Amino acid sequence: MKYGLVVAALLLVWSGVAHAYTVTVNSFTDDVAAGGSCSVREALVPASAVANGCVLEGSADEPYVVLLPPGSYDIDVGSLTVNNAVLRGTGPRSSVLWARFDAADPLIALSGTTELQHLTLARATKIDGVTGVYASGTASLVDVEIRGFLTQNETQANAIGAAVGHGPGA
């Protein structure tokens, strides 16, 4: 009898554990269009991800997790916005986001509570004073390599400190 009560209690506790929506990116291009592929940009917006070909698994509980399989992802439309989400790769130099646009915008703008994990942020063109990541909320970078961004003094930034900016209250 005691064993049955313990199992029932464990099942109740396990069923109350929050599971986040998880979406896996399956396109290396930076397009936003209805169809069968799921780009990084499409996956970052939960409200429109499914309409644009992304498959969400799990439930709507926080955090929202976007998975980047190994590969090189070309970002050519402008900054990616990550809001209250986790953007998770498979490791630096394995999952690489390439900024291939010429505007003086960061590759990634973080807002809300966000986290970047296990990926590389790289810039294809040199633009003075551009940061790789701009954070205006609570952001964490875990195992993130930042390459090819220039700081104000025009030295190449291959470390987080010189390539991350922040807004008020960040």
Disulfide bonds with the S-S distance in Angstrom:
Cys38-Cys54 2.02
